[in-house]
Amino acid sequence: MKRKIYAGAAIRELREARGLTQFDLAKRIGVSSSYMSQIETNQRSLSGTVIIELARVLRVDVSAFSNDDSVRLAVTLREVLGDPVFGGLDIPLQELKSAALHAPKLGRALIDLHRAYRKIEEKYRSLDDALRATEGNSGSQQSAFEEVRDFFHFIGNYVDSLDRAAEALASRIAEGPDSFLSRLSRYLETKYHISVSRVSPSDGASFISDLDRTRGVLLLNDALPQSTLAFAVARHLAILAFSEDIDAIVDAAPFRGADAGAVCAAALANYFAGALLMPYARFAEEARRTRHDVECLAARFGASIEQVCHRLSTLQRPGNEGVPMYFLRVDRAGNITKRHSATRLQFARYGGACPIWNIHEAFETPDRFLVQVAEMPDGDQYLSIAHAITKGGGRFDAIRLRYAIGFGCELAYANEFVYSDIINTRNPTPVVKIGISCRLCDRTECHQRAMPPFDRGIDVNPDSRNIVPYRLKDLRP
């Protein structure tokens, strides 16, 4: 069933920015004033014809009227309001969706306010830790990364200007008999007079690349895979050739401090590198042809499994969108170190992912791709793929980092992925019932619950003991 599209706030904002009255806009798209009023107050959904006419008259892409931003905003609001500081507010998801549709600026302001609160809380916690001579101030660093994750989340993890610039540069470098790393290195030397030298650290140092601008030399760790080194050269190219574009994007973002700006600039350089190694149109076509077989795509583009999965999550170019999918990376402690979702599936902002999600099991079977049909508490089902990866290595004493990556899509798109061939997408069995995190999950029968939901009380019966030592009370009326 197709989801109805409501975009009243966006239409009103676009109309007012162009100096049009409701009557003017209604007349230009061929509807009545009352109909237009109902559209702007989200009493009527948008039909395909009305969307096309609105895009034509207001001179915007049809994606400007998507529900995706309001859905993301509603889910983010639910997670923010799940912070214990709000005292266990019980606001139904439907009410949050309504707020996101009718008052998106207010919703974003609340998220910004909560972010500021978290930053202050972390600052004082760090000061308290310093006074006790324990751990140093790490809160600011985490807060900066959190801001940048939110930034990419709300732009759909797609940066059009950098993506197209990378695609154009990739076409100029063109294909040849030698490796992409060799062609990148040759371009760097020809264009910027920087030679690339591969060295083997004698002490097992974990560096990837080191640019000496004075000497005009870029050192690469020869112990690392070709895909890692090619990505490193591409990242340096982004900084050398497109630093002004990156700075402009960072300056336009509503970051609270310089740390977040610096983290975002690095993330944008990495974004460019991925887009250069896997140019949009060619990569999107191959993704469709191979049915998103990440191993085939990695071999075709000389990239790593993680680089391919991350790139798949960025395929949101208007007019040539890929399958909406999610992507995340977790470490062995369950910390989410990368995350993005173009689906309705959202990740825990604080704490780890659901323990019965297959991404945790991937560490136990590092040579396999695990496939799972997962169902969220709202009933939405997802094709979930998980795979363990190791980064680093190359010599006996080298540092090795172990992660698990997860990616997937809503079950309606499952046939677009080769991994769905081992399940019955019409009647999948079994379906694993997961949640965002224990703090936000309402499931009463989960045997791996670590803590009760923020909005539920508990009953402890001293005469009866189950795996979870309490029973969740009913939701407040």
C-alpha positions in Angstrom: 0.0 0.0 0.0 1.4 3.4 -0.9 2.0 5.9 1.8 0.1 9.2 1.6 2.2 12.2 1.2 1.6 15.4 3.3 3.8 18.4 2.8 1.8 21.4 4.1 4.7 23.1 5.9 7.1 22.7 3.0 4.5 24.1 0.5 3.6 27.0 2.7 7.3 27.9 3.1 8.0 27.7 -0.6 4.9 29.7 -1.5 5.7 32.5 1.0 9.3 32.6 -0.2 8.0 33.4 -3.7 5.6 36.0 -2.5 2.5 34.0 -3.6 -0.9 33.9 -1.8 -2.8 30.7 -1.4 -5.2 31.9 -4.0 -2.3 32.6 -6.5 -0.8 29.2 -6.0 -4.2 27.4 -6.2 -5.0 29.2 -9.5 -1.6 28.3 -11.0 -1.9 24.6 -10.3 -5.6 24.4 -11.1 -7.2 23.7 -7.8 -9.6 25.7 -5.6 -8.4 27.9 -2.7 -10.2 25.7 -0.2 -8.4 22.7 -1.6 -5.1 24.5 -1.3 -5.8 25.5 2.3 -6.5 21.9 3.2 -3.2 20.8 1.6 -1.3 23.4 3.6 -2.9 22.3 6.8 -2.2 18.6 6.0 -5.9 17.8 5.8 -5.4 16.5 2.3 -2.6 14.4 0.9 -0.9 15.2 -2.3 -1.8 13.3 -5.5 0.8 12.6 -8.2 -0.7 15.3 -10.5 -0.7 18.0 -7.8 2.9 17.1 -6.8 4.0 17.6 -10.5 2.2 20.9 -10.8 3.6 22.2 -7.5 7.1 21.3 -8.6 6.6 23.1 -11.9 5.1 26.3 -10.4 7.4 26.5 -7.4 10.4 25.5 -9.5 11.6 22.7 -7.2 12.3 19.0 -7.5 9.4 16.7 -6.7 11.5 15.3 -3.8 10.9 18.6 -2.0 7.4 17.2 -1.1 8.5 13.8 0.2 7.4 12.6 3.6 10.8 11.3 4.3 12.1 14.3 6.2 9.0 14.4 8.5 9.3 10.7 9.2 12.9 11.1 10.1 12.1 14.1 12.2 9.3 12.2 14.1 11.5 9.2 14.8 14.4 11.5 16.0 12.0 13.4 18.2 10.8 10.1 19.7 14.3 9.1 20.5 15.2 12.5 21.9 12.1 12.6 24.1 13.1 9.1 25.4 16.0 10.7 27.3 15.3 10.3 31.0 15.7 14.0 31.5 12.1 14.4 30.1 10.8 12.3 33.0 9.2 9.5 31.0 7.0 11.5 28.6 4.6 9.2 26.9 3.9 10.9 23.5 2.3 8.6 20.9 4.3 8.3 17.6 1.3 9.5 15.7 1.3 12.7 17.7 5.0 13.2 17.0 4.4 12.6 13.3 1.7 15.3 13.3 4.1 17.7 15.1 6.8 16.9 12.5 4.4 17.7 9.6 2.8 20.8 11.1 5.7 22.3 13.0 9.0 21.0 11.7 11.0 24.1 12.7 9.8 23.6 16.3 10.7 20.0 16.2 14.2 20.8 15.0 14.6 23.5 17.6 13.7 20.9 20.3 16.4 18.5 18.9 18.9 21.4 18.9 18.0 22.3 22.5 18.4 18.7 23.6 21.8 18.5 21.8 22.9 21.6 23.6 21.8 20.1 26.9 23.7 16.9 26.2 26.8 18.9 25.3 26.6 20.9 28.6 26.0 17.7 30.6 29.0 16.0 29.0 31.1 19.0 29.7 30.3 19.0 33.4 30.7 15.3 33.6 34.2 15.6 32.1 35.1 18.4 34.5 33.9 16.2 37.4 36.0 13.3 36.1 39.0 15.6 35.8 38.6 16.7 39.4 38.6 13.1 40.5 41.8 12.5 38.4 40.2 9.8 36.3 39.3 10.1 32.6 39.8 13.3 30.6 37.3 15.4 28.7 36.0 13.2 25.9 32.5 14.6 25.8 33.2 17.4 23.4 34.7 15.0 20.9 31.6 12.7 21.0 29.3 15.6 20.8 31.0 16.8 17.6 30.6 13.4 15.9 27.0 13.3 17.0 26.3 16.7 15.3 27.9 15.5 12.1 25.9 12.3 12.1 22.7 14.4 12.4 23.9 16.6 9.6 24.3 13.8 7.2 21.1 12.2 8.4 19.0 15.2 7.6 20.5 15.7 4.1 19.8 12.1 3.2 23.5 11.2 3.2 23.9 12.6 -0.3 26.0 15.7 -1.2 25.1 16.6 -4.8 27.9 19.1 -5.6 30.7 16.8 -4.3 29.2 13.7 -5.9 29.0 15.2 -9.3 32.5 16.7 -9.0 33.9 13.3 -8.1 32.0 11.7 -11.0 33.4 14.3 -13.5 37.0 13.8 -12.2 36.6 10.0 -12.4 35.7 10.3 -16.1 38.8 12.5 -16.7 41.1 9.9 -15.0 39.3 7.3 -17.1 39.9 3.6 -17.1 43.1 1.9 -18.2 45.2 -1.3 -18.0 46.8 -0.2 -14.7 45.1 0.0 -11.3 42.9 2.9 -10.2 45.5 3.6 -7.4 48.2 4.0 -10.1 46.0 6.4 -12.2 45.1 8.4 -9.1 48.8 8.7 -8.1 49.7 9.7 -11.6 47.0 12.4 -11.6 48.1 13.7 -8.2 51.7 14.1 -9.5 50.8 15.6 -12.8 48.2 18.1 -11.4 49.6 19.0 -8.0 53.3 17.9 -8.3 52.9 15.5 -5.4 54.6 12.1 -5.7 53.2 9.0 -4.1 55.6 6.8 -2.2 54.7 3.5 -0.6 56.6 2.6 2.6 56.6 -0.3 5.0 56.8 0.9 8.6 59.5 -1.0 10.5 57.7 -0.7 13.8 54.2 -1.8 12.7 52.9 1.8 12.8 49.2 2.0 12.1 49.3 5.2 9.8 47.4 5.0 6.5 48.7 8.1 4.7 50.9 11.2 5.4 51.1 14.2 3.1 54.2 16.4 3.4 53.2 19.5 1.4 56.6 21.1 1.7 58.4 18.1 0.1 55.6 17.3 -2.2 55.4 13.7 -1.1 52.4 11.5 0.0 53.5 8.5 2.0 51.2 5.4 2.0 51.4 2.4 4.3 52.3 -0.4 1.9 51.1 -3.1 4.3 47.4 -2.0 3.7 45.0 -3.2 1.0 44.9 -1.5 -2.4 41.3 -0.3 -1.7 42.4 1.5 1.5 45.3 3.2 -0.3 43.2 4.2 -3.3 40.6 5.7 -0.9 43.4 7.6 1.0 44.8 9.1 -2.2 41.2 10.1 -3.3 40.6 11.7 0.1 43.8 13.9 -0.3 42.6 14.8 -3.8 39.3 16.0 -2.3 41.2 18.3 0.1 43.6 19.6 -2.5 41.0 20.2 -5.2 37.7 20.9 -3.5 38.6 22.5 -0.1 36.6 25.6 -0.9 33.5 23.6 -1.8 33.9 21.6 1.4 34.4 24.7 3.5 31.3 26.3 2.0 29.2 23.3 2.9 30.6 23.3 6.5 30.0 27.0 6.9 26.4 26.7 5.8 25.7 23.9 8.3 24.3 24.9 11.8 27.2 23.4 13.8 27.7 24.6 17.3 31.5 24.6 17.4 34.7 24.3 15.4 35.2 20.6 16.4 32.0 19.6 14.5 33.1 21.7 11.5 36.4 19.9 11.4 34.8 16.5 11.7 32.3 17.3 9.0 35.1 18.5 6.6 36.9 15.2 7.1 33.6 13.3 6.5 33.0 15.3 3.3 36.5 14.5 2.0 35.7 10.8 2.7 32.4 11.2 0.9 34.2 12.6 -2.1 36.7 9.7 -2.0 33.9 7.1 -2.1 32.2 8.9 -4.9 35.5 9.1 -6.9 36.2 5.4 -6.5 32.6 4.5 -7.3 31.1 7.1 -9.7 27.4 7.6 -9.2 25.8 6.6 -12.5 28.1 3.7 -13.2 28.0 2.4 -9.7 24.2 2.7 -9.4 23.8 0.8 -12.7 26.1 -2.0 -11.5 24.3 -2.2 -8.2 21.0 -2.8 -10.0 22.6 -5.3 -12.4 24.2 -7.4 -9.7 21.2 -7.0 -7.4 23.4 -5.3 -4.8 25.9 -8.1 -4.4 28.5 -6.2 -2.4 31.3 -8.8 -3.2 30.7 -8.4 -6.9 30.7 -4.6 -6.6 33.8 -4.6 -4.5 35.7 -6.6 -7.1 34.3 -4.5 -10.0 35.4 -1.1 -8.4 38.5 -2.2 -6.5 36.8 -1.2 -3.2 36.4 -2.8 0.2 33.1 -4.4 1.4 32.6 -1.5 3.8 33.3 1.1 1.2 30.7 -0.5 -1.1 28.0 -0.7 1.6 28.6 2.9 2.6 28.4 4.0 -1.0 25.1 2.2 -1.5 23.7 4.2 1.4 24.4 7.4 -0.5 22.5 6.7 -3.7 19.9 9.4 -3.3 20.5 11.5 -6.5 17.2 13.1 -7.6 15.9 11.3 -10.7 18.3 8.3 -10.2 17.7 7.2 -6.7 18.9 3.8 -5.5 17.0 1.5 -3.3 16.4 3.2 0.1 18.6 1.3 2.5 20.2 1.5 5.9 23.9 1.1 6.8 25.7 0.9 10.1 29.0 -0.3 11.6 29.4 -1.6 15.2 32.5 -2.5 17.2 32.8 -5.6 19.4 31.4 -3.7 22.4 28.2 -2.9 20.5 29.0 0.8 19.9 27.6 2.2 16.7 30.5 3.9 15.0 28.7 4.6 11.6 25.1 4.9 10.9 22.7 6.1 8.2 19.2 5.2 7.2 17.2 6.2 4.1 14.5 3.9 5.4 12.1 4.2 8.3 14.4 2.1 10.4 16.3 4.3 12.9 19.2 3.5 15.2 19.7 4.2 18.9 21.2 7.6 19.4 22.5 6.6 22.8 23.8 3.1 23.6 24.1 0.0 21.4 21.8 -1.7 18.9 19.2 -4.4 19.7 21.1 -7.5 21.0 19.1 -9.9 18.9 19.9 -8.2 15.6 22.1 -10.3 13.4 24.8 -7.7 13.2 26.1 -8.9 16.6 26.1 -12.5 15.5 28.3 -11.6 12.5 31.4 -11.5 14.8 31.0 -15.3 15.4 30.9 -16.1 11.6 33.4 -13.7 10.0 33.4 -15.5 6.6 29.7 -15.4 6.0 26.9 -12.9 5.1 24.1 -13.4 7.6 20.6 -12.8 6.3 17.6 -12.0 8.6 14.1 -10.7 8.3 13.7 -8.3 11.2 10.5 -6.7 12.3 10.3 -3.5 14.3 7.7 -2.8 17.0 5.6 -0.8 14.5 5.3 -3.8 12.2 7.7 -2.7 9.5 9.8 -5.6 8.2 13.3 -5.4 6.8 15.8 -7.5 5.0 18.9 -7.3 7.2 22.3 -8.4 6.1 25.3 -8.5 8.4 29.0 -9.2 7.8 32.2 -9.0 9.9 35.2 -7.2 8.6 38.8 -6.7 9.8 40.8 -3.5 9.1 44.5 -3.1 9.3 46.9 -6.1 9.3 49.5 -6.7 6.6 52.1 -7.9 9.1 52.3 -10.0 12.3 52.5 -7.0 14.8 50.1 -4.7 13.0 47.0 -3.4 14.7 43.8 -5.1 13.6 40.4 -3.5 14.1 37.3 -5.8 14.0 33.8 -4.5 13.1 30.5 -5.8 11.9 28.6 -4.0 9.2 24.9 -4.2 8.7 22.8 -3.1 5.7 19.4 -3.7 4.2 16.1 -2.4 3.1 12.4 -2.6 3.7 11.0 -6.0 2.8 9.1 -4.5 -0.1 12.5 -3.9 -1.9 14.0 -7.2 -0.8 14.0 -8.8 -4.3 16.4 -6.0 -5.4 19.0 -7.7 -3.2 20.6 -11.1 -4.1 20.6 -12.0 -0.4 16.8 -12.3 -0.5 17.1 -15.5 -2.7 17.5 -17.6 0.5 14.2 -16.5 2.0 10.6 -16.5 1.1 9.8 -12.7 0.8 6.1 -13.4 0.6 5.9 -15.3 3.8 9.3 -15.0 5.5 10.1 -17.5 8.3 11.4 -16.9 10.9 10.8 -13.2 11.5 13.0 -11.8 14.3 11.3 -9.2 16.3 13.9 -6.5 17.2 13.7 -2.9 18.5 15.8 0.3 18.3 17.2 -0.2 21.8 15.9 -1.6 25.1 15.2 1.9 26.3 12.8 2.6 23.4 11.4 -0.9 22.8 7.9 -1.8 24.0 8.2 -5.6 23.5 7.1 -7.4 26.6 8.3 -10.9 25.7 12.0 -10.2 24.9 14.3 -12.4 26.8 17.4 -10.3 26.1 16.1 -7.1 27.5 18.8 -5.1 29.3 16.6 -2.5 30.9 12.9 -1.5 30.9 11.6 1.1 28.4 11.8 4.7 29.6 8.0 5.0 29.7 7.1 1.8 31.5 7.1 0.8 35.1 8.0 -2.6 36.3 6.6 -5.3 38.7 9.0 -7.6 40.5 7.4 -10.7 42.0 9.6 -12.3 44.7 7.8 -15.6 44.3 8.4 -15.9 40.5 11.5 -15.6 38.5 11.9 -15.5 34.7 15.0 -14.8 32.5 14.1 -11.1 32.8 13.6 -10.5 36.5 10.6 -8.1 36.2 7.4 -7.7 34.3 6.6 -4.5 32.4 3.6 -2.6 33.6 0.9 -1.6 31.2 1.3 1.8 29.5 -0.3 4.7 31.3 -3.8 5.5 29.9 
